[in-house]
Amino acid sequence: MLKRWVSQKHGGVLDMRPDKPLRSESASEAERLQRELLRVTTKRDFLKKALGYFAKDS
């Protein structure tokens, strides 16, 4: 991976200025949304299982 970064830097593809973030805003937002989706999906699945468990007792 380091070799690829060096080749991108020398080729002018990679911008490594100090004021520029390593990740773009859209990539950070996409990662945040994926984590949120995983959290919400996990909660939903848990609640579905709990509903099924308590529905059997009635």
N, C-alpha and C positions, 0 to 999 in steps of 0.2 A: 504494500500500500504506500509506503514511504517513497519507493522508487517511482510509483505512478504520480504522486504529488510533485516530486522533483521534476519529472518530465513535463507535467502540466505547467509548472512554474516557468520552466525554460521555454516552453512553447507559447507562453502568453495566455494560456487558457485559465490558469488559476490566479486569482487576484488576492495577494496576501498583504494588503495594506493594513496598518494597525487600526484604522478607523472603520474597517469593513468587517462585519461579523463573519465567523467561519461558516455559519449556516444562514440560509436565506430566511426571511420572515415567513414565507409560505411553507417551507420545510418544517420550521418550528411549529407553526400552527397546525400542520397536518399531523405531526407527531402528538401534539397535545390533544387533538380531536380523536386520534386512535386510542390514546390512553383513556379518555373520557368514555368512548364507546365501549371499550372493554369493561370498564367499571360499571357502567349502566347495564350492560348485557349480563354481567355476573349477578348483579342485584336482581334483575328481572328473573333470571333462571332460579335463583334462590327462592324468590317469592312464589314462583310457580310450583316449586317442589313443596313449599310450606303449605300452600293452598291445597294441594293434592293430599297431603298428610292429614290436615285438619278436616277436610271434606270426608275422608274415610271414617273418622270417629263419629260423625253425626248420624 
